[in-house]
Amino acid sequence: MICSNDKHPSMSPDSKLKNLSGKLILLCLVTFICMSRVAGIAPDNPESSVKKSVIRAMGPQVSESYSAAKTSFYTTDSIFSFHSQKGYFPSLMTDFREQFTAPFHFGKKEWIEVGAAAGITGILFTLDGKIDAWARTQKQHHLWIKEASPVITEFGNRYGYYLVGGVAAVSAMFNRPKGFETSLLATQAMITTGAWTRLIKTFTGRERPKGAYSYSHDPAGEWYGPFSQINWLLGKKPIYEFDSFPSGHTSEAFAIATVFATQYKDTEVIPILCYSTASLVGVTRLIEHEHWASDVFVGALLGYFSGRQVVSNYNRTHPGRYGKVGYPGYKKPEINLIQTGNQVGLSLKW
């Protein structure tokens, strides 16, 4: 699987397949919209050929201006190229390679950060049972948490996918390159962090809180080890017996949040909104009795670093893509005080 789906732990293999199919259909829909935006230029007809010949005859400066005006952002950056490093899939393969080999290039600072993260995770392991005992009762004590938690938690799954797809579609239709590119980067971060999350889940086989409550009665969940999920595939035990560490919803939420927050870091409210939403997704995984606190913490780290690497790779292949003035066609928002006769008001331009 590409992206982990830990909302319905008791789903059958057929249900899992249908859920994955839905995500692939959504991705194909977004891709179709974007491709149609790229290919939406009709083939040349005799009239347009004559027009181009006349423009070329008017001189090189006019011809170059016309060519620049007709050049589409979607074609010049070769997003759908399988050969250019700027293409989506070559870039995605680079993301996987760089994320996999990153530990081999760590310096002293990075290893200190890894040690700190490991230490925090170890502390959370000892507190997982107590934190779960507190979190799983919150829906009983607060009605607003009971109503809000199931909604917020889906921003690490389908709502997050809908959000990214919606931004991509709207940006493509209205020719907003930065929004379109950011959405594509978010999908790359989702795919990579989803793959690592699923890989770790497969090798650790940790029991979810609801599994521990029903089966092992271990206050912090049993660890069944590599490939224990075969028992689920054989129909012997439900998936939540082996599918806890790390949290897939949290890793996906932080992957999306990190990409958008990094791309729009100059607008202060966006990083705050993105990381706040992702953090709330992590908290709801505890409240929904789906994950331990250590699952959530490690999932957040996976999503964050996957998102950072994806944006970093993009910036290397697109140097100077966005300067202080912004992307091509960008108009800096302005707000001015205006006066007409005895009336005073504000003028907003964007």
C-alpha positions in Angstrom: 0.0 0.0 0.0 1.1 3.5 -0.6 -0.7 5.4 2.1 -1.5 3.9 5.4 -5.2 3.7 6.4 -5.7 3.3 10.1 -9.2 4.6 10.5 -11.0 1.3 10.2 -8.7 -1.3 11.8 -11.2 -4.2 11.4 -11.7 -3.7 7.6 -11.5 -6.8 5.5 -9.0 -7.1 2.6 -11.8 -6.4 0.1 -12.7 -3.2 2.0 -9.1 -2.1 2.1 -8.8 -2.7 -1.6 -12.0 -0.6 -2.2 -10.6 2.2 0.0 -7.3 2.3 -1.9 -9.2 2.2 -5.2 -11.1 5.3 -4.1 -7.9 7.1 -3.4 -6.4 6.1 -6.7 -9.5 7.3 -8.5 -9.3 10.7 -6.8 -5.6 11.0 -7.8 -6.5 10.0 -11.4 -9.3 12.6 -11.4 -6.9 15.4 -10.3 -4.3 14.3 -12.8 -6.9 14.3 -15.6 -8.0 17.8 -14.7 -4.4 19.0 -14.7 -3.6 17.2 -17.9 -6.6 18.6 -19.6 -5.4 22.0 -18.5 -2.1 21.3 -20.2 -3.5 19.8 -23.3 -6.4 22.2 -23.6 -4.8 24.1 -26.5 -6.4 23.2 -29.8 -4.1 22.1 -32.7 -3.0 24.8 -35.0 -5.3 25.6 -37.9 -4.3 27.5 -41.1 -5.6 30.8 -39.6 -3.4 30.5 -36.5 -0.4 29.5 -38.7 -0.8 32.6 -40.8 -1.1 34.7 -37.6 2.2 33.2 -36.2 3.9 34.0 -39.5 2.8 37.6 -39.4 4.0 37.9 -35.8 7.4 36.5 -36.8 7.6 38.9 -39.7 7.1 41.8 -37.3 10.5 41.2 -35.7 12.2 39.0 -33.1 11.2 41.1 -30.1 7.5 40.9 -30.9 7.9 37.2 -31.7 9.6 36.5 -28.4 7.0 38.4 -26.5 4.2 36.4 -28.2 6.0 33.1 -27.5 6.5 34.1 -23.8 2.8 35.0 -23.5 1.8 31.7 -25.1 4.1 29.6 -23.0 2.3 27.7 -20.2 3.8 27.1 -16.8 2.5 23.6 -17.0 4.5 22.7 -20.0 7.8 24.6 -19.3 8.3 22.9 -16.0 7.8 19.4 -17.5 5.7 18.2 -14.6 4.5 15.2 -16.6 7.8 14.4 -18.1 9.3 11.0 -17.4 12.8 12.1 -18.5 13.3 15.5 -16.9 14.2 15.6 -13.2 11.5 18.2 -12.9 8.9 15.5 -13.9 6.7 14.3 -11.1 7.7 10.6 -11.2 11.5 11.1 -11.6 11.3 13.6 -8.7 9.3 11.2 -6.6 12.0 8.5 -7.1 14.6 11.0 -6.0 12.5 11.7 -2.9 12.5 8.0 -2.0 16.2 7.7 -2.6 17.2 10.8 -0.6 14.9 9.8 2.3 16.3 6.3 2.4 20.0 7.4 2.3 19.6 10.4 4.6 21.0 8.7 7.7 24.2 8.0 5.8 24.8 11.7 5.4 23.9 12.9 8.9 26.3 15.1 10.7 26.7 15.7 14.4 23.6 18.0 14.6 21.4 15.5 12.9 22.5 12.6 15.1 21.8 14.8 18.2 18.3 15.4 16.9 17.8 11.7 16.3 19.0 10.9 19.8 16.6 13.5 21.2 13.7 12.0 19.2 14.6 8.5 20.3 14.8 9.6 23.9 11.3 11.3 23.8 9.9 8.2 22.1 11.4 6.0 24.8 9.8 8.1 27.5 6.4 8.0 25.7 6.7 4.2 25.6 6.6 4.2 29.4 3.7 6.6 29.5 1.6 5.2 26.7 -0.8 3.3 29.0 -1.4 6.2 31.3 -1.9 8.7 28.4 -4.3 6.2 26.7 -6.3 5.8 29.9 -6.8 9.6 30.0 -7.5 10.2 26.3 -10.0 7.5 25.7 -12.4 8.9 28.3 -12.5 12.5 26.9 -15.4 11.8 24.6 -17.5 10.6 27.5 -16.7 13.8 29.5 -17.1 16.4 26.8 -19.8 16.4 24.1 -18.0 18.8 21.8 -14.9 16.5 21.8 -17.2 13.6 20.9 -18.6 15.5 18.0 -15.4 17.1 16.7 -12.9 14.4 17.1 -14.2 12.0 14.4 -14.2 14.9 11.9 -10.8 16.3 12.8 -9.1 12.9 12.6 -10.1 12.5 9.0 -7.8 15.4 8.0 -5.1 12.7 8.2 -7.0 10.6 5.7 -9.8 11.4 3.2 -10.3 15.0 4.2 -6.6 15.6 3.7 -6.7 14.0 0.3 -9.8 16.0 -0.7 -8.1 19.2 0.4 -4.9 18.6 -1.6 -6.9 17.5 -4.6 -9.2 20.5 -4.4 -6.3 22.9 -4.2 -4.7 21.3 -7.2 -7.9 21.4 -9.3 -8.7 25.0 -8.4 -5.1 26.1 -9.0 -5.0 24.4 -12.3 -8.3 25.9 -13.5 -7.3 29.4 -12.5 -3.7 29.2 -13.5 -2.2 29.5 -10.0 1.2 27.8 -10.4 2.3 27.9 -6.8 -0.9 26.3 -5.5 -0.7 23.7 -8.2 2.9 22.9 -7.5 2.4 22.8 -3.8 -0.4 20.3 -4.1 1.8 18.0 -6.2 4.5 18.3 -3.6 2.0 17.4 -0.9 1.1 14.2 -2.8 4.7 13.3 -3.1 5.1 13.8 0.7 2.0 11.8 1.3 3.2 8.9 -0.9 6.7 8.7 0.6 5.6 9.1 4.3 2.8 6.6 3.7 5.3 4.1 2.3 7.7 4.4 5.3 4.8 4.3 7.7 3.5 1.1 6.2 6.9 -0.5 6.1 7.5 0.3 9.8 4.1 -1.0 10.7 4.8 -4.3 8.9 8.1 -4.8 10.7 7.0 -3.8 14.2 3.5 -5.3 14.4 2.4 -3.3 17.4 -1.0 -3.8 18.9 -3.4 -0.9 18.9 -5.0 0.3 22.1 -8.3 -1.2 21.3 -6.6 -4.5 20.4 -4.8 -4.4 23.8 -8.1 -3.7 25.5 -9.7 -6.7 23.9 -6.9 -9.2 23.5 -3.5 -9.0 25.3 -4.6 -6.6 28.1 -1.1 -5.2 27.9 -1.3 -1.5 29.2 1.0 -0.4 26.3 0.2 -3.0 23.6 2.1 -6.0 22.5 4.8 -6.0 19.8 4.4 -9.0 17.6 7.3 -8.3 15.3 7.9 -8.6 11.6 5.2 -9.9 9.2 2.8 -10.6 12.0 0.1 -9.0 9.7 0.1 -12.3 7.8 -2.3 -13.4 10.5 -4.7 -10.7 9.4 -4.3 -11.7 5.7 -5.1 -15.3 6.7 -8.2 -14.1 8.6 -6.9 -15.3 12.0 -6.9 -11.9 13.7 -8.1 -8.3 13.0 -5.6 -5.8 11.6 -5.6 -3.7 14.7 -3.7 -6.4 16.4 -0.6 -5.5 14.4 -1.1 -2.1 12.9 -0.4 0.6 15.5 3.2 1.9 15.2 3.5 4.6 13.9 0.3 6.5 13.3 -0.6 6.8 9.6 -3.2 9.5 10.0 -0.7 11.6 11.9 2.2 11.1 9.4 -0.1 12.0 6.5 -1.4 15.1 8.3 2.1 16.4 9.1 3.3 15.6 5.5 0.6 17.8 4.0 1.0 20.5 6.7 4.8 20.7 6.3 4.6 21.1 2.5 2.0 23.9 2.7 3.6 25.6 5.7 7.0 25.6 4.0 5.8 26.8 0.7 3.7 29.6 2.2 5.9 30.4 5.2 5.9 34.1 4.3 2.2 34.2 5.2 2.4 33.7 9.0 -1.1 32.4 9.5 -0.7 29.4 7.1 2.1 27.6 9.0 0.2 28.1 12.3 -3.0 26.8 10.8 -1.3 23.8 9.1 0.7 22.6 12.1 -2.2 23.2 14.5 -4.5 21.1 12.4 -1.9 18.3 12.1 -1.4 18.4 15.8 -5.1 18.1 16.4 -5.2 15.1 14.1 -2.6 13.4 16.3 -4.5 14.2 19.5 -7.7 12.8 18.0 -5.9 9.5 17.3 -5.5 9.2 21.0 -9.1 10.2 21.8 -10.4 7.8 19.2 -8.5 5.0 21.0 -6.7 4.2 17.8 -3.0 4.9 18.7 -0.6 5.3 21.6 1.2 8.6 22.2 4.5 7.2 20.9 2.8 6.1 17.7 1.6 9.7 17.2 4.9 11.3 18.0 6.9 9.1 15.5 4.2 9.5 12.9 4.5 13.3 13.2 8.3 13.1 12.8 7.9 10.9 9.7 5.4 13.3 8.0 7.4 16.4 9.0 10.8 15.2 7.6 9.2 13.7 4.5 7.6 17.0 3.7 10.8 19.0 4.4 12.8 16.7 2.1 10.2 16.9 -0.7 10.2 20.7 -0.7 14.0 20.8 -0.5 14.4 18.5 -3.5 11.9 20.7 -5.4 13.8 23.8 -4.6 17.0 22.3 -6.0 15.5 21.4 -9.3 13.6 24.7 -9.6 16.2 27.3 -8.4 14.8 30.8 -8.2 11.3 29.6 -9.1 9.7 32.0 -6.6 11.6 35.1 -5.9 10.6 38.1 -3.7 8.1 39.0 -6.4 6.5 35.6 -6.4 5.6 33.3 -9.3 5.0 34.3 -12.9 1.9 36.5 -13.1 2.0 37.1 -9.4 0.5 40.3 -8.1 1.4 41.4 -4.7 -1.7 41.9 -2.5 -2.3 45.6 -1.7 -4.5 47.3 0.8 -4.9 51.1 0.6 -6.9 53.9 2.2 -9.0 55.8 -0.4 -11.1 58.9 -0.2 -13.8 59.9 -2.7 -15.5 63.2 -1.8 -16.7 62.9 1.8 -16.4 59.1 1.8 -13.4 57.1 3.1 -12.8 53.4 2.5 -10.3 50.6 1.9 -9.1 49.3 -1.5 -8.0 45.7 -1.6 -6.1 44.4 -4.7 -4.9 40.8 -5.2 
